[in-house]
Amino acid sequence: MLKISLCLLGLILIISCNSKSNEPVTKKPEKSDTLLPVTPGVNPYAPVDLSPMDMSYFPEDYPKLKMTNSITTPPVARVIYSRPHKQGRVIFGGLQKYGVPWRLGANEATEIDFFIPVTIAGKKVNPGRYILYCIPFENKWTIVLNQNIDTWGLKIDSTKDLMRFDIPIETLPEPVEYFTMVFKKAGRGAELIMAWDTIEARLPINF
């Protein structure tokens, strides 16, 4: 009887070991800024970014208008940024401290192109490519144009700041999950709308 019990126990152990060896091995995501590790079947060439890069033009959908010959003039502006998402976090005053510079997104520094001369808060801005970053406060945002282009993250060289603009903020009734930057026509020009969580700010651009 003892011999039979030992045989059965050995058989169970063999089956258990074999079943475990056939299970797929799952790797834990590596710690990084916003990247997930390379995963076969998802993207075998590069890590998947949780904060994908996005681009907004003014006029809206400018490339489509150009391809259909609906517009022949150059665009006014374009902003390129990465879109972090809220994920249940308190953003302003929590994840993003008041009075601390923020890159207006994730990953690379956010950049704005002006293709024609524009005026912001009475200040003339020449055509060109600039870093755009923000210093958020409880009742306003300070928006900064900076000339240190092609850089990463929060290591901003303030000695290359070109102009600063204080703009009011509004509290939204519902939170915005993904940080969003988009141009909308307004008055004699456009507004660059920036929204995340329950905060919205608008940068007026005249041309």
Secondary structure, 3 states (H helix, E strand, C coil): CHHHHHHHHHHHHHHHHHHHHCCCCCCCCCCCCCEECCECCCECCCCEECCCEEEEEECCCHHHHHHCCCCCCCCCEEEEEECCECCCCCCECCCECCCCCECCCCCECCEEEECCCEEECCEEECCEEEEEEEEECCCEEEEEEECCCCCECCCCCHHHEEEEEEEEEEEEEEEEEEEEEEEEEECCEEEEEEEEEEEEEEEEEEC
